[in-house]
Amino acid sequence: MTGKIRIISGQWRGRRIPVLDHPELRPTGDRARETLFNWLGPRVIGKRCLDLFAGSGALGLEAASRGATEVWLVERDRKLAAALQELASSWPGGERVHVEQADGLHWLRNCEQPFDICFLDPPFGQGLQGRALEALATSSCCQPGCLVYVECEVDEDTVLQSALGENWNELRNKRQGKVILRLLEHR
């Protein structure tokens, strides 16, 4: 373990999420999560959320803390998924958090349950944001009106913008250092 990040608000406010030492793990920091959840406001309460490339689980766990009724954390790495399962099961109310150890894009192809909010923060530099948006646009888990949060590096932004196409309305965006945050709505 290399450190911990904290839940910012809600039922689990102040609780710490362990950040394991992993080459592809880049947890969404406090500032970006605060921006995202300010954008979402009370829209997260009572919603079903998907954290597709969960990593540390910071986005999905923050949503659960702020009142999401159900959160799915999908993480490819076996150790990270096991750590997320252990963490969620140890917190009161953690039964609302479901952990799936699976490749995010493959999991989307088989997903049949609808989500209200999806978080996409995959490892940078692999083009996963655009591929995930394209997969979400045709998946039954992302209905019209579904909100999708995407993080990407500034260098990847042109590719991401081309993936937006006709399927997405951009509601908000913000640059924080070398990262661009976007909140989209499925048309």
Contact map, one row per residue, 1 for C-alpha under 8 A:
1110000000000000011110000000000000000000000000000000000000000000000000000000000000000000000000000000000000000000000000000000000000000000000000000000000000000000000000000000000000000000000
1111000000000000011110000000000000000000000000000000000000000000000000000000000000000000000000000000000000000000000000000000000000000000000000000000000000000000000000000000000000000000000
1111100000000000011100000000000000000000000000000000000000000000000000000000000000000000000000000000000000000000000000000000000000000000000000000000000000000000000000000000000000000000000
0111110000000001111000000000000000000000000000000000000000000000000000000000000000000000000000000000000000000000000000000000000000000000000000000000000000000000000000000000000000000000000
0011111000000001111000000000110000000000000000000000000001000000000000000000000000000000000000000000000000000000000000000000000000000000000000000000000000000000000000000000000000000000000
0001111100001111100000000000010000000000000000000000000000000000000000000000000000000000000000000000000000000000000000000000000000000000000000000000000000000000000000000000000000000000000
0000111110011111100000000000000000000000000000000000000001001100100000000000000000000000000000000000000000000000000000000000000000000000000000000000000000000000000000000000000000000000000
0000011111001100000000000000010001000000000000000000000000000100000000000000000000000000000000000000000000000000000000000000000000000000000000000000000000000000000000000000000000000000000
0000001111111100000000000000000000000000000000000000000000000100110000000000000000000000000000000000000000000000000000000000000000000000000000000000000000000000000000000000000000000000000
0000000111111000000000000000000000000000000000000000000000000100111000000000000000000000000000000000000000000000000000000000000000000000000000000000000000000000000000000000000000000000000
0000000011111000000000000000000000000000000000000000000000000000111000000000000000000000000000000000000000000000000000000000000000000000000000000000000000000000000000000000000000000000000
0000001011111110000000000000000000000000000000000000000000000100100000000000000000000000000000000000000000000000000000000000000000000000000000000000000000000000000000000000000000000000000
0000011111111110000000000000000000000000000000000000000000000000100000000000000000000000000000000000000000000000000000000000000000000000000000000000000000000000000000000000000000000000000
0000011110011111000000000000000000000000000000000000000000000000000000000000000000000000000000000000000000000000000000000000000000000000000000000000000000000000000000000000000000000000000
0000011000011111100000000000000000000000000000000000000000000000000000000000000000000000000000000000000000000000000000000000000000000000000000000000000000000000000000000000000000000000000
0001111000000111110000000000000000000000000000000000000000000000000000000000000000000000000000000000000000000000000000000000000000000000000000000000000000000000000000000000000000000000000
0001111000000011111000000000000000000000000000000000000101000000000000000000000000000010000000000000000000000000000000000000000000000000000000000000000000000000000000000000000000000000000
1111100000000001111100000000000000000000000000000000000100000000000000000000000000000000000000000000000000000000000000000000000000000000000000000000000000000000000000000000000000000000000
1111100000000000111110000010000000000000000000000000000100000000000000000000000000000000000000000000000000000000000000000000000000000000000000000000000000000000000000000000000000000000000
1110000000000000011111001000000000000000000000000000000100000000000000000000000100000000000000000000000000000000000000000000000000000000000000000000000000000000000000000000000000000000000
1100000000000000001111101000000000000000000000000000000000000000000000000000000000000000000000000000000000000000000000000000000000000000000000000000000000000000000000000000000000000000000
0000000000000000000111111000000000000000000000000000000000000000000000000000000000000000000000000000000000000000000000000000000000000000000000000000000000000000000000000000000000000000000
0000000000000000000011111000000000000000000000000000000000000000000000000000000000000000000000000000000000000000000000000000000000000000000000000000000000000000000000000000000000000000000
0000000000000000000001111100000000000000000000000000000000000000000000000000000000000000000000000000000000000000000000000010000000000000000000000000000000000000000000000000000000000000000
0000000000000000000111111110000000000000000000000000001100000000000000000000000000000000000000000000000000000000000000000010000000000000000000000000000000000000000000000000000000000000000
0000000000000000000000011111000000000000000000000000001100000000000000000000000000000000000000000000000000000000000000000010000000000000000000000000000000000000000000000000000000000000000
0000000000000000001000001111100000000000000000000000001111000000000000000000000000000000000000000000000000000000000000000000000000000000000000000000000000000000000000000000000000000000000
0000000000000000000000000111110110000000000000000000000001100000000000000000000000000000000000000000000000000000000000001000000000000000000000000000000000000000000000000000000000000000000
0000100000000000000000000011111110000000000000000000000000000000000000000000000000000000000000000000000000000000000000000000000000000000000000000000000000000000000000000000000000000000000
0000110100000000000000000001111111000000000000000000000000000000000000000000000000000000000000000000000000000000000000000000000000000000000000000000000000000000000000000000000000000000000
0000000000000000000000000000111111100000000000000000000000000000000000000000000000000000000000000000000000000000000000000000000000000000000000000000000000000000000000000000000000000000000
0000000000000000000000000001111111110000000000000000000000000000000000000000000000000000000000000000000000000000000000000000000000000000000000000000000000000000000000000000000100001000000
0000000000000000000000000001111111111000000000000000000000100000000000000000000000000000000000000000000000000000000000000000000000000000000000000000000000000000000000000000000000000000000
0000000100000000000000000000011111111100000000000000000000000000000000000000000000000000000000000000000000000000000000000000000000000000000000000000000000000000000000000000000000000000000
0000000000000000000000000000001111111110000000000000000000000000000000000000000000000000000000000000000000000000000000000000000000000000000000000000000000000000000000000000000000000000000
0000000000000000000000000000000111111111000000000000000000000000000000000000000000000000000000000000000000000000000000000000000000000000000000000000100000000000000000000000000000001010000
0000000000000000000000000000000011111111100000000000000000000000000000000000000000000000000000000000000000000000000000000000000000000000000000000000000000000000000000000000000000000000000
0000000000000000000000000000000001111111100000000000000000000000000000000000000000000000000000000000000000000000000000000000000000000000000000000000000000000000000000000000000000000000000
0000000000000000000000000000000000111111100000000000000000000000000000000000000000000000000000000000000000000000000000000000000000000000000000000000000000000000000000000001000000000010000
0000000000000000000000000000000000011111111100000000000000000000000000000000000000000000000000000000000000000000000000000000000000000000000000000000000000000000000000000000000000000000000
0000000000000000000000000000000000001111111100000000000000000000000000000000000000000000000000000000000000000000000000000000000000000000000000000000000000000000000000000000000000000000000
0000000000000000000000000000000000000001111110000000000000000000000000000000000000000000000000000000000000000000000000000000000000000000000000000000000000000000000000000000000000000000000
0000000000000000000000000000000000000001111111100000000000000000000000000000000000000000000000000000000000000000000000000000000000000000000000000000000000000000000000000000000000000000000
0000000000000000000000000000000000000001111111100000000000000010011100000000000000000000000000000000000000000000000010000000000000000000000000000000000000000000000000000000000000000000000
0000000000000000000000000000000000000000011111100000000000000000011110000000000000000000000000000000000000000000000000000000000000000000000000000000000000000000000000000000000000000000000
0000000000000000000000000000000000000000001111110000000000000000001111000000000000000000000000000000000000000000000000000000000000000000000000000000000000000000000000000000000000000000000
0000000000000000000000000000000000000000001111111000000000000000001111000000000000000000000000000000000000000000001110000000000000000000000000000000000000000000000000000000000000000000000
0000000000000000000000000000000000000000000001111100000000000000000111100000000000000000000000000000000000000000011110000000000000000000000000000000000000000000000000000000000000000000000
0000000000000000000000000000000000000000000000111110000000010010000101110000000000000000000000000000000000000000001111100000000000000000000000000000000000000000000000000000000000000000000
0000000000000000000000000000000000000000000000011111000000010000000000111100000000000000000000000000000000000000001011100000000000000000000000000000000000000000000000000000000000000000000
0000000000000000000000000000000000000000000000001111110010110000000000111100000000000000000000000000000000000000000001110000000000000000000000000000000000000000000000000000000000000000000
0000000000000000000000000000000000000000000000000111110000000000000000011110000000000000000000000000000100000000000001111100000000000000000000000000000000000000000000000000000000000000000
0000000000000000000000000000000000000000000000000011111000000000000000001111000000000000000000000000000100000000000000111100000000000000000000000000000000000000000000000000000000000000000
0000000000000000000000000000000000000000000000000011111111110000000000001110000000000000000000000000000000000000000000001100000000000000000000000000000000000000000000000000000000000000000
0000000000000000000000001110000000000000000000000000111111000000000000000010000110000000000000000000000000000000000000000000000000000000000000000000000000000000000000000000000000000000000
0000000000000000111100001110000000000000000000000000011111000000000000000000000100010000000000000000000000000000000000000000000000000000000000000000000000000000000000000000000000000000000
0000000000000000000000000010000000000000000000000010011111111000000000001000000000010000000000000000000000000000000000000000000000000000000000000000000000000000000000000000000000000000000
0000101000000000100000000011000000000000000000000000011111111100000000000000000000000000000000000000000000000000000000000000000000000000000000000000000000000000000000000000000000000000000
0000000000000000000000000001000010000000000000000010010011111110000000000000000000000000000000000000000000000000000000100000000000000000000000000000000000000000000000000000000000000000000
0000000000000000000000000000000000000000000000001110010011111111000000111000000000000000000000000000000000000000000000100000000000000000000000000000000000000000000000000000000000000000000
0000001000000000000000000000000000000000000000000000000011111111100000100000000000000000000000001000000000000000000000000000000000000000000000000000000000000000000000000000000000000000000
0000001111010000000000000000000000000000000000000000000001111111110000000000000000000000000000000000000000000000000000000000000000000000000000000000000000000000000000000000000000000000000
0000000000000000000000000000000000000000000100001000000000111111111100100000000000000000000000000000000000000000000000000000000000000000000000000000000000000000000000000000000000000000000
0000000000000000000000000000000000000000000000000000000000011111111111100000000000000000000000011000000000000000000000000000000000000000000000000000000000000000000000000000000000000000000
0000001011111000000000000000000000000000000000000000000000001111111100000000000000000000000000000000000000000000000000000000000000000000000000000000000000000000000000000000000000000000000
0000000011100000000000000000000000000000000110000000000000000111111100000000000000000000000000000000000000000000000000000000000000000000000000000000000000000000000000000000000000000000000
0000000001100000000000000000000000000000000111100000000000000011111110000000000000000000000000000000000000000000000000000000000000000000000000000000000000000000000000000000000000000000000
0000000000000000000000000000000000000000000111111000000000000011111111100000000000000000000000000000000000000000000000000000000000000000000000000000000000000000000000000000000000000000000
0000000000000000000000000000000000000000000011110000000000000001001111100000000000000000000000010000000000000000000000000000000000000000000000000000000000000000000000000000000000000000000
0000000000000000000000000000000000000000000001111000000000000001000111110000000000000000000000011100000000000000000000000000000000000000000000000000000000000000000000000000000000000000000
0000000000000000000000000000000000000000000000011110000000011011000111111000000000000000000000011100000000000000000000000000000000000000000000000000000000000000000000000000000000000000000
0000000000000000000000000000000000000000000000001111000000010000000001111100000000000000000000001111000000000000000000000000000000000000000000000000000000000000000000000000000000000000000
0000000000000000000000000000000000000000000000000111110010010000000000111110000000000000000000001111000000000000000000000000000000000000000000000000000000000000000000000000000000000000000
0000000000000000000000000000000000000000000000000111110000000000000000011111000010000000000000000011111100100000000000000000000000000000000000000000000000000000000000000000000000000000000
0000000000000000000000000000000000000000000000000001111000000000000000001111110110000000000000000011111100000000000000000000000000000000000000000000000000000000000000000000000000000000000
0000000000000000000000000000000000000000000000000000100000000000000000000111110110000000000000000000111100000000000000000000000000000000000000000000000000000000000000000000000000000000000
0000000000000000000000000000000000000000000000000000000000000000000000000011111110000000000000000000110000000000000000000000000000000000000000000000000000000000000000000000000000000000000
0000000000000000000000000000000000000000000000000000000000000000000000000011111111000000000000000000100000000000000000000000000000000000000000000000000000000000000000000000000000000000000
0000000000000000000000000000000000000000000000000000000000000000000000000000111111100000000000000000000000000000000000000000000000000000000000000000000000000000000000000000000000000000000
0000000000000000000100000000000000000000000000000000001100000000000000000011111111110000000000000000000000000000000000000000000000000000000000000000000000000000000000000000000000000000000
0000000000000000000000000000000000000000000000000000001000000000000000000111111111111000000000000011100000000000000000000000000000000000000000000000000000000000000000000000000000000000000
0000000000000000000000000000000000000000000000000000000000000000000000000000011111111100000000000000000000000000000000000000000000000000000000000000000000000000000000000000000000000000000
0000000000000000000000000000000000000000000000000000000000000000000000000000001111111110000000000000000000000000000000000000000000000000000000000000000000000000000000000000000000000000000
0000000000000000000000000000000000000000000000000000000110000000000000000000000111111111000000000010000000000000000000000000000000000000000000000000000000000000000000000000000000000000000
0000000000000000000000000000000000000000000000000000000000000000000000000000000011111111100000000110000000000000000000000000000000000000000000000000000000000000000000000000000000000000000
0000000000000000000000000000000000000000000000000000000000000000000000000000000001111111110000000000000000000000000000000000000000000000000000000000000000000000000000000000000000000000000
0000000000000000100000000000000000000000000000000000000000000000000000000000000000111111111000000000000000000000000000000000000000000000000000000000000000000000000000000000000000000000000
0000000000000000000000000000000000000000000000000000000000000000000000000000000000011111111001101000000000000000000000000000000000000000000000000000000000000000000000000000000000000000000
0000000000000000000000000000000000000000000000000000000000000000000000000000000000001111111101100000000000000000000000000000000000000000000000000000000000000000000000000000000000000000000
0000000000000000000000000000000000000000000000000000000000000000000000000000000000000111111101000000000000000000000000000000000000000000000000000000000000000000000000000000000000000000000
0000000000000000000000000000000000000000000000000000000000000000000000000000000000000011111111000000000000000000000000000000000000000000000000000000000000000000000000000000000000000000000
0000000000000000000000000000000000000000000000000000000000000000000000000000000000000000111111100000000000000000000000000000000000000000000000000000000000000000000000000000000000000000000
0000000000000000000000000000000000000000000000000000000000000000000000000000000000000000001111110000000000000000000000000000000000000000000000000000000000000000000000000000000000000000000
0000000000000000000000000000000000000000000000000000000000000000000000000000000000000001111111111000000000000000000000000000000000000000000000000000000000000000000000000000000000000000000
0000000000000000000000000000000000000000000000000000000000000000000000000000000000000001100111111100000000000000000000000000000000000000000000000000000000000000000000000000000000000000000
0000000000000000000000000000000000000000000000000000000000000001000011100000000000000000000011111100000000000000000000000000000000000000000000000000000000000000000000000000000000000000000
0000000000000000000000000000000000000000000000000000000000001001000001111000000000000001000001111110000000000000000000000000000000000000000000000000000000000000000000000000000000000000000
0000000000000000000000000000000000000000000000000000000000000000000001111000000000001000000000111111000000000000000000000000000000000000000000000000000000000000000000000000000000000000000
0000000000000000000000000000000000000000000000000000000000000000000000011110000010011000000000001111100000000000000000000000000000000000000000000000000000000000000000000000000000000000000
0000000000000000000000000000000000000000000000000000000000000000000000011110000010000000000000000111110000000000000000000000000000000000000000000000000000000000000000000000000000000000000
0000000000000000000000000000000000000000000000000000000000000000000000000111110010000000000000000011111000000000000000000000000000000000000000000000000000000000000000000000000000000000000
0000000000000000000000000000000000000000000000000000000000000000000000000111100000000000000000000001111101100000000000000000000000000000000000000000000000000000000000000000000000000000000
0000000000000000000000000000000000000000000000000000000000000000000000000111000000000000000000000000111111100000000000000000000000000000000000000000000000000000000000000000000000000000000
0000000000000000000000000000000000000000000000000001100000000000000000000111000000000000000000000000011111110000000000000000000000000000000000000000000000000000000000000000000000000000000
0000000000000000000000000000000000000000000000000000000000000000000000000000000000000000000000000000001111111000000000000000000000110010000000000000000000000000000000000000000000000000000
0000000000000000000000000000000000000000000000000000000000000000000000000000000000000000000000000000011111111100000000000000000000000000000000000000000000000000000000000000000000000000000
0000000000000000000000000000000000000000000000000000000000000000000000000100000000000000000000000000011111111110000000000000000000000000000000000000000000000000000000000000000000000000000
0000000000000000000000000000000000000000000000000000000000000000000000000000000000000000000000000000000111111110000000000000000000000011001010000000000000000000000000000000000000000000000
0000000000000000000000000000000000000000000000000000000000000000000000000000000000000000000000000000000011111110000000000000000000000010001000000000000000000000000000000000000000000000000
0000000000000000000000000000000000000000000000000000000000000000000000000000000000000000000000000000000001111111000000000000000000000000000000000000000000000000000000000000000000000000000
0000000000000000000000000000000000000000000000000000000000000000000000000000000000000000000000000000000000111111100000000000000000000000001110000000000000000000000000000000000000000000000
0000000000000000000000000000000000000000000000000000000000000000000000000000000000000000000000000000000000000111110000000000000000000000001110000000000000000000000000000000000000000000000
0000000000000000000000000000000000000000000000000000000000000000000000000000000000000000000000000000000000000011111000000000000000000000000110000000000000000000000000000000000000000000000
0000000000000000000000000000000000000000000000010000000000000000000000000000000000000000000000000000000000000001111100000000000000000000000111100000000000000000000000000000000000000000000
0000000000000000000000000000000000000000000000111100000000000000000000000000000000000000000000000000000000000000111111000000000000000000000011100100000000000000000000000000000000000000000
0000000000000000000000000000000000000000000000111000000000000000000000000000000000000000000000000000000000000000011111000000000000000000000001101110000000000000000000000000000000000000000
0000000000000000000000000000000000000000000100111100000000000000000000000000000000000000000000000000000000000000001111100000000000000000000000000111100000000000000000000000000000000000000
0000000000000000000000000000000000000000000000001111000000000000000000000000000000000000000000000000000000000000001111110000000000000000000000000111100000000000000000000000000000000000000
0000000000000000000000000000000000000000000000001111100000110000000000000000000000000000000000000000000000000000000011111000000000000000000000000001110000000000000000000000000000000000000
0000000000000000000000000000000000000000000000000011100000000000000000000000000000000000000000000000000000000000000001111100000010010000000000000001111000000000000000000000000000000000000
0000000000000000000000000001000000000000000000000001110000000000000000000000000000000000000000000000000000000000000000111110000010000000000000000000111100000000000000000000000000000000000
0000000000000000000000000000000000000000000000000001110000000000000000000000000000000000000000000000000000000000000000011111000110000000000000000000001000000000000000000000000000000000000
0000000000000000000000011100000000000000000000000000000000000000000000000000000000000000000000000000000000000000000000001111110100000000000000000000000000000000000000000000000000000000000
0000000000000000000000000000000000000000000000000000000000000000000000000000000000000000000000000000000000000000000000000111111100000000000000000000000110000000000000000000000000000000000
0000000000000000000000000000000000000000000000000000000000000000000000000000000000000000000000000000000000000000000000000011111100000000000000000000000010010000000000000000000000000000000
0000000000000000000000000000000000000000000000000000000000000000000000000000000000000000000000000000000000000000000000000011111100000000000000000000000000000000000000000000000000000000000
0000000000000000000000000000000000000000000000000000000000000000000000000000000000000000000000000000000000000000000000000001111111100000000000000000000000010010000000000000000000000000000
0000000000000000000000000000000000000000000000000000000000000000000000000000000000000000000000000000000000000000000000000111111111110000000000000000000000000000000000000000000000000000000
0000000000000000000000000000000000000000000000000000000000000000000000000000000000000000000000000000000000000000000000011100001111111000000000000000011100000001000000000000000000000000000
0000000000000000000000000000000000000000000000000000000000000000000000000000000000000000000000000000000000000000000000000000001111111100000000000000000000000011011100000000000000000000000
0000000000000000000000000000000000000000000000000000000000000000000000000000000000000000000000000000000010000000000000000000001111111110000000000000000000000000001000000000000000000000000
0000000000000000000000000000000000000000000000000000000000000000000000000000000000000000000000000000000010000000000000010000000111111111000000000000000000000000000000000000000000000000000
0000000000000000000000000000000000000000000000000000000000000000000000000000000000000000000000000000000000000000000000000000000011111111100000000000000000000000001100000000000000000000000
0000000000000000000000000000000000000000000000000000000000000000000000000000000000000000000000000000000000000000000000000000000001111111110000000000000000000000001000000000000000000000000
0000000000000000000000000000000000000000000000000000000000000000000000000000000000000000000000000000000010011000000000000000000000111111111000000000000000000000000000000000000000000000000
0000000000000000000000000000000000000000000000000000000000000000000000000000000000000000000000000000000000010000000000000000000000011111111111000000000000000000000000000000000000000000000
0000000000000000000000000000000000000000000000000000000000000000000000000000000000000000000000000000000000000000000000000000000000001111111001000000000000000000000000100000000000000000010
0000000000000000000000000000000000000000000000000000000000000000000000000000000000000000000000000000000000000000000000000000000000000111111101000000000000000000000000000000000000000000000
0000000000000000000000000000000000000000000000000000000000000000000000000000000000000000000000000000000000011011000000000000000000000011111111100000000000000000000000000000000000000000000
0000000000000000000000000000000000000000000000000000000000000000000000000000000000000000000000000000000000000011110000000000000000000001011111100000000000000000000000000000000000000000000
0000000000000000000000000000000000000000000000000000000000000000000000000000000000000000000000000000000000010011111000000000000000000001001111100000000000000000000000000000000000000000000
0000000000000000000000000000000000000000000000000000000000000000000000000000000000000000000000000000000000000000011100000000000000000001111111110100000000000000000000000000000000000000010
0000000000000000000000000000000000000000000000000000000000000000000000000000000000000000000000000000000000000000011100000000000000000000001111111100000000000000000000000000000000000000010
0000000000000000000000000000000000000000000000000000000000000000000000000000000000000000000000000000000000000000000000000000000000000000000001111100000000000000000000000000000000000000111
0000000000000000000000000000000000000000000000000000000000000000000000000000000000000000000000000000000000000000000100000000000000000000000000111110000000000000000000000000000000000000111
0000000000000000000000000000000000000000000000000000000000000000000000000000000000000000000000000000000000000000001111000000000000000000000001111111000000000000000000000000000000000000110
0000000000000000000000000000000000000000000000000000000000000000000000000000000000000000000000000000000000000000000111000000000000000000000000001111100000000000000000000000000000000011110
0000000000000000000000000000000000000000000000000000000000000000000000000000000000000000000000000000000000000000000011110000000000000000000000000111110000000000000000000000000000000011110
0000000000000000000000000000000000010000000000000000000000000000000000000000000000000000000000000000000000000000000011111000000000000000000000000011111000000000000000000000000000001111000
0000000000000000000000000000000000000000000000000000000000000000000000000000000000000000000000000000000000000000000000111000000010000000000000000001111100000000000000000000000000001111000
0000000000000000000000000000000000000000000000000000000000000000000000000000000000000000000000000000000000000000000000011100000010000000000000000000111110000000000000000000000000111100000
0000000000000000000000000000000000000000000000000000000000000000000000000000000000000000000000000000000000000000000000001001000010000000000000000000011111011001000000000000000000111000000
0000000000000000000000000000000000000000000000000000000000000000000000000000000000000000000000000000000000000000000000000001100000000000000000000000001111111000000000000000000001110000000
0000000000000000000000000000000000000000000000000000000000000000000000000000000000000000000000000000000000000000000000000000000000000000000000000000000111111000000000000000000001110000000
0000000000000000000000000000000000000000000000000000000000000000000000000000000000000000000000000000000000000000000000000000000000000000000000000000000011111100000000000000000000000000000
0000000000000000000000000000000000000000000000000000000000000000000000000000000000000000000000000000000000000000000000000000101000000000000000000000000111111111000000000000000000000000000
0000000000000000000000000000000000000000000000000000000000000000000000000000000000000000000000000000000000000000000000000000000000000000000000000000000111111111100000000000000000010000000
0000000000000000000000000000000000000000000000000000000000000000000000000000000000000000000000000000000000000000000000000000000000000000000000000000000000111111110000000000000000000000000
0000000000000000000000000000000000000000000000000000000000000000000000000000000000000000000000000000000000000000000000000000001001000000000000000000000000011111111000000000000000000000000
0000000000000000000000000000000000000000000000000000000000000000000000000000000000000000000000000000000000000000000000000000000011000000000000000000000100011111111100000000000000000000000
0000000000000000000000000000000000000000000000000000000000000000000000000000000000000000000000000000000000000000000000000000000000000000000000000000000000001111111110000000000000000000000
0000000000000000000000000000000000000000000000000000000000000000000000000000000000000000000000000000000000000000000000000000000001000000000000000000000000000111111110000000000000000000000
0000000000000000000000000000000000000000000000000000000000000000000000000000000000000000000000000000000000000000000000000000000001101100000000000000000000000011111110000000000000000000000
0000000000000000000000000000000000000000000000000000000000000000000000000000000000000000000000000000000000000000000000000000000001001000000000000000000000000001111111111000000000000000000
0000000000000000000000000000000000000000000000000000000000000000000000000000000000000000000000000000000000000000000000000000000000000000000000000000000000000000111111110000000000000000000
0000000000000000000000000000000000000000000000000000000000000000000000000000000000000000000000000000000000000000000000000000000000000000000000000000000000000000000111111000000000000000001
0000000000000000000000000000000000000000000000000000000000000000000000000000000000000000000000000000000000000000000000000000000000000000100000000000000000000000000111111000000000000000011
0000000000000000000000000000000000000000000000000000000000000000000000000000000000000000000000000000000000000000000000000000000000000000000000000000000000000000000111111100000000000001111
0000000000000000000000000000000000000000000000000000000000000000000000000000000000000000000000000000000000000000000000000000000000000000000000000000000000000000000101111110000000000001111
0000000000000000000000000000000000000000000000000000000000000000000000000000000000000000000000000000000000000000000000000000000000000000000000000000000000000000000000011111100000000111100
0000000000000000000000000000000000000000000000000000000000000000000000000000000000000000000000000000000000000000000000000000000000000000000000000000000000000000000000001111100000000111100
0000000000000000000000000000000000000010000000000000000000000000000000000000000000000000000000000000000000000000000000000000000000000000000000000000000000000000000000000111110000000111000
0000000000000000000000000000000000000000000000000000000000000000000000000000000000000000000000000000000000000000000000000000000000000000000000000000000000000000000000000111111000011110000
0000000000000000000000000000000000000000000000000000000000000000000000000000000000000000000000000000000000000000000000000000000000000000000000000000000000000000000000000001111100011100000
0000000000000000000000000000000000000000000000000000000000000000000000000000000000000000000000000000000000000000000000000000000000000000000000000000000000000000000000000000111111111000000
0000000000000000000000000000000100000000000000000000000000000000000000000000000000000000000000000000000000000000000000000000000000000000000000000000000000000000000000000000011111111000000
0000000000000000000000000000000000000000000000000000000000000000000000000000000000000000000000000000000000000000000000000000000000000000000000000000000000000000000000000000001111110000000
0000000000000000000000000000000000000000000000000000000000000000000000000000000000000000000000000000000000000000000000000000000000000000000000000000000011000000000000000000001111110000000
0000000000000000000000000000000000000000000000000000000000000000000000000000000000000000000000000000000000000000000000000000000000000000000000000000001111000000000000000000001111111000000
0000000000000000000000000000000000000000000000000000000000000000000000000000000000000000000000000000000000000000000000000000000000000000000000000000001111001000000000000000111111111100000
0000000000000000000000000000000100010000000000000000000000000000000000000000000000000000000000000000000000000000000000000000000000000000000000000000111100000000000000000000111100111110000
0000000000000000000000000000000000000000000000000000000000000000000000000000000000000000000000000000000000000000000000000000000000000000000000000000111000000000000000000111110000011111000
0000000000000000000000000000000000010010000000000000000000000000000000000000000000000000000000000000000000000000000000000000000000000000000000000011110000000000000000000111100000001111100
0000000000000000000000000000000000000000000000000000000000000000000000000000000000000000000000000000000000000000000000000000000000000000000000000011110000000000000000011111000000000111110
0000000000000000000000000000000000000000000000000000000000000000000000000000000000000000000000000000000000000000000000000000000000000000000000011111000000000000000000011110000000000011111
0000000000000000000000000000000000000000000000000000000000000000000000000000000000000000000000000000000000000000000000000000000000000000100001111111000000000000000000111000000000000001111
0000000000000000000000000000000000000000000000000000000000000000000000000000000000000000000000000000000000000000000000000000000000000000000000011000000000000000000001111000000000000000111
